[in-house]
Amino acid sequence: MSEVDRLQALRERIDTLDRQLQILISERAQCAQQVGAIKQAAGATGNFYRPEREAQVLRRVIEANQGPLSSEEMARLFREIMSACLALEEPLKIAFLGPEGTFTQAAALKHFGKSIRSIPLRAIDEVFREVEAGSADYGVVPVENSTEGVVNHTLDMFLQSPLRICGEVQMRINHHLITRVNELTAIRRIYSHRQSLAQCREWLDANLPRIEQIEVSSNGEAALRVRDEVDAAAIAGQGAADIYQLPTLVRNIEDEPNNTTRFLIIGAQPITPSGDDKTALLVASLNRPGALFNLLEPLARNNVSMTRIESRPSRRGMWDYVFFIDLDGHVQDAPVAAALTQLREQASLFRVLGSYPKGVL
C-alpha cells in the first residue's frame, strides 16, 4: 500500500470515528436531559450541577486514560462535554472577579467548561453578594498563591458570608508583559494586580527598575487600561492579551517557574461525598494558654490530617484571631465527624465552610 493509500485509509477511519463520537455524545446529552426531567418530576428545583458527580467522572476518565492525549487534556475534553450537556436545560450562571481576561475567569472555565453564562464583577465581595442573592449559581474567587500566600480579602468574606465552599481549582499562572509598544524602553508605567506585581518583582527590578507600578483590581482591568494607552504595559495572562487584542512583548516573567494559584468555588448548597474530599473550617478559641493545641488535638486523636491553617483577625476585639483550617476527608466520614464533634466543644466559634471534592487537576 502506497503512502497516499495509507493516508486515505487513516482519514476514512478518522471520519468513521468522528461519526461514532458524535452519535455517542448526542446519546449522552439525551441521557442528561432525561436525568433533568426525572429530577424535575420529583420536585427538584434550581440547577442540576453536582460537583461530587463531575469529580467522580473526571477521576475515572483520568484513571482510564492510556494516551496519547495527556490526562489533563482528556479531562478538559470531558469537562466540555459535561458542560454542554448540563447547559441543555439552562447554562450555569458563574460570577467571577472580572473584568474578562482575569485568571479567575480562566479558573471558572477550567472548572465549569465554556457552556456557562459568565458574570464578571469588580471585586471579591461583589462575587459573594451575587451568589448570596441568587443572581449567580456559583462564584469563583482566588484564595492563595504558591508564591505570595493567601488572599486575605477572600478569607475575610467567610467571616460574614453564609456561603459554602463547593470546589477548588488549581491553575499554573504564567504572567506576560503585554503592551502596544515595541520595546521595554518605551514603557512609562505598568498596571497589574498587587499579587501579580509581587510575583514578578525580581524580573521588574532587573528589567524595568524605575518604571511606575500601578495597582489595579485585576489583571483584566490592567489589560483594559493598556488597550487605550500608547506608553503603558500590563502584567496579565494570555487570555487577557487575546480578549483585548494586545501584543505580548515578553512571556513568562513570573519569578517562580511553578507559580500556582488556588481558587475556590462558592455556592449555597452542601456537597455530598465524592470519595476524595477536603473540608474547610472556620474556628476560634478563647485567648488562653494551650488554646490552639486544644483545637487541633481532636484531629490527631481521630487520625484526621490537617493540610493547611491560616489565622486572621476576628474583628471581634483587639488581638483576637480566627483560624481557617483545611482537613482531608468529608464531614460525613466517621473520623472527621468524630473529630469535629470534639473540636466544637473546644471552640468559641465553629463553622464548617464546606466539604468538597479535591481539585482533579
N, C-alpha and C positions, 0 to 999 in steps of 0.2 A: 504494500500500500504506500502510495506516494505521500509526501508531506502535506500536499494540498488535500488529499483524501482524508488523512488523519485529522487535519484541522476541521474539515467539513463534518466529519463524524462527531468530533467533540462539540462543535457548535450545535449540531442537531440534538445531542444528548443534553446540552445545557438548556435548549429550548423545551425539551420534554420535561426536565426537572423544574423549570420555571412554571410550566403549566400545572404540574403537580403541587408545587408550593402554593400557587395561587388558589387552587381548589382547597387545600388544607387550611390556609389562612382564612378563607371565606367560611369554611366549616367551623373553625374555632370561633370566629366572630358570631356566627349563628348560635353557638352554644352559650357564648357570653350574653347574648340577647335573651336567651331562654332563662338563664340564671337570674337576670334582672327582672324578667316577667314573673318568675316564681316568687322572688322576694317582694315584689310589689303586691302580688296577690295575697301574700301573708301579712301585709300591712306595713312593710318596711318603707321608710321614707328617707330622703336625703340621698347623698352619693353612695355608691356601692363599692367604693375603693376599700380594699382590705390590705394594709401594709404587710401583715404577717403572711397572708396568702401569696403575695407577689414575691416576698423574700424567699419563701419555700420554693416557688417555681424557679427563680433565678439560681438558687443554690443547686437544684437538680440539673439545670442547664450547664452550670459550670462543672459539676461533678462528671457529667456525661460527655463533656467536650473532649474530642480527640484530635482537634486541629483540622486543617492548618490555621484556621482563624483562632486568634487568642481568646481566652476565656472572657476578657473584658469586652472584646468586640462581639462575641456571641451573646453575652448578656445584654449588650446595648441593643442588638437586633431584636431580641425577645422583649426587652422593655418597650420598644416602639410598637411591637405587635400588641402587647397588652394595653398600652396607652390608647392605641387606635380603637381597639375593641371596647374599652371602657367608655370612650367618648361617643359611641354609637347612641347611648342614652342622652348624655349631656356631658360636655367637656368639664373636667375639674377646673375650678377657679383657684389659682395659686397666686398668693401675694408674696412679693419678694422685695428686698432692698434694691431699689432702682437708681437711676433710670435703666433703660435697656442697655445691655452690654456689660453688666457687672458680673463678677464671678458668682454672686449669689444667684443670678438668673441662670448661669451655666449649671450650677448645682441643682436648681429646680428642674431643668430639662433633663439632667442626668438621672434624677430620681423618678420623675413622673413621665418622662417622654415628651415628645413635642405636640401631642394631641391634647393640649391643655389651653385654657384661657389665662394668659399671664396678666398679672396686675402689678405693675411697677410702682413702688412707693418711695417716698423721700427719706424715710428714717425707720429704724428698727421698731420704735414704739408704734408707728403707724401700721406696720405689718401685724403686730399683736392686736391692735384695735380692729383692724379689718376682719381678722379671723374671729375675734370675740363677738363682733356684731353680726356674724354670719354672712357677710358680704363676700368672703372667700372661704373655700373649703379647708384650705391649709395655708400655712405660711412657711417661708424658708428664711432663716437668719443665720449669720455666721456666729460661731461660739468660741473657737480657738484656732490659733495658728501655731504650727510647729516651731516657728522662729520667735514670734512676738508674744505668745501666750494667749490668755483668754480675752474675749471681747466683753468687757465689763458691762456695757450697756445691755447686752442680751441677758446676762445673768441677773442684773438688777431688775429687769422686766418681770422675771419669775417671782419676785417678791410681792408683786401686786396683781399679777395676771392669773386667772383661773385655768389657763390653757395647759395642755399636756404636751409632752414630747412624744411624737408618734414615729420618729425615724431619724436617721442620720445619714449624711453624705460626706465622704472624704474626697477632696479634689487636689491633685497636684497643681500648684499655682506657678504659672510662667508669666513673669512681668516683662512687657516690651515698652520701649520708648517710642511712642507714636506721635507724629508731628507732620506738619506741612512743609517744614524747612528741610534742606538737603544736607546740612552738616551741623555738628554739635556747636560750633562757634556762633551760629546764628540764633541759638536759643537764649531767650531772656528770662523765662520763668517756666516752672514745671508745676503742673496740677496733679494731685492724686489724693487718695485716701491716706489718712495718717499711718495706718498699718503698712500700706504698700511702700510709702516713703521709708519707713523703718526697715522693711525687708530688703530694700535696695540701697541702704545707707553707704556701704563700702563702695559700691560702684559709683554712686553720685559723688562721694568725696574724691574719688580718683579721677573722674571724668568731667564733672560739672561742679567743681567745688564752690564757686561763688555765685551760682545761679539761684535766684529766689525760688523757694519751695512754698507752694500754696496748698494748704489742706482743704479738701472738699469732702462732701458727704459720701461719695462713692467714686470708683474709677470710671463708671459710666458717665457721671457728671463731668469728670475731668476731660474725657474724650469729647463730650458735647461742647465744652468751652473751647477746646483747642480747635475744633472744626471751624470756628469763626475768628481765630486769631492767627496772624501770619508769623509770629515770632515766639510761639509758646509750644510746649510739649506736654504730653500726658504719660503717666505710667499706668498701663492698663493691659488687659488681656487681648487675645486675638479677636474675640467676639466683639469687643468694643471697636476695634480697628475696622472690622468688617461692616458693622452697623453704621458707623459714622463716616465710612469711606476715607479713612486716614492711612497714609503710608506708615510702615514700620521702619524706623531708622536703625534701631539696634534691638536685637532679640535677646530674650533671656538674661535680663540684667539683675535678677534676684541674687542675693549673696549666697544663699544656701541652695545647692542643687536639688535637694529633696524637700523643698518648701511646700508644705501641705496645709490646707485649711479644712477644718471640720465644720459642717453646717448642720443645724437641727431642723427637723420638720415639726411644726407645731400645729396642733388641732384640738378639737374639743372632746373626742371620744377616746375611751380606753382601748388598748390593743391587746388581743389575746395572744398567748404564747406561740412563737414560731419555731421553737426548738433551739434557737441560738440567739439569746436576747441579752439586753442590758437594762438596768434600772437606774433611774436618776432620783436622788433625794435632795430635799432642802431641809436642813435640821439646824437647831441651835440648842445651846445649853446655858445654864447659869454660869457666870464667870467665877469659877472656884477651882482650886487645885484638883487635877485629875479629871476635869470635865470632859475634855476631848477623848481621853482614854476610855472613860465610861461609855461614851457614844460609840466608839469603834469596837470595843471588846466583844459585844454580841456577834459581830461579823466573824471574828476569829473563832469564837466558840462554836459557831454553826458552819464553819468551813466555807464562808462566803468571801469571794475575792473582791477587794476594793481596787478599782482600776484608776481612780482619779479623785482628788479632793482639792477644792478651792475655797478660800474664805473671802467674804465680802462684808463691809459694814452693814449692820442690820437696819439702820435708820431709826432704831427704837431708842437709842441712847449712845452717849459717847463711849467709845472703846467696846461696843457690843457688836459681836460678829455672828454671821450665819455661815453654814458650810454647805457647799454643793458637793455631793458625793455620787460617784458612779460605781455601780456594782455589776458583776457578772450574774446573769440569771434574771428571771421574771418574778414578779411579786406572787404569782401563783405557784412557783416552785417551792416545795416544802422547806428546804433550808433557808431560802430567802424570807419566806413568810415568818418562820420562827425567829430569825434574826431581827426582822423589823418589829415584831411584837415586843421583843426585849428592848430594842433601841428606843422605841416610842416611850417606854417607861422612864428613860434617862433624859429625854429631850424636853426642853421648854417650848420648842417649836418643831413640828414634824409634818412633812408633806411629801408624798410620792409625786414627783414631777412627771413620771411616766415610765412604763416598761415597754420596750420597743425592740424590733429586730436590729441586730448589729448590721452595720453597713456591709453590703455584699462585696463590693469592690471599691 
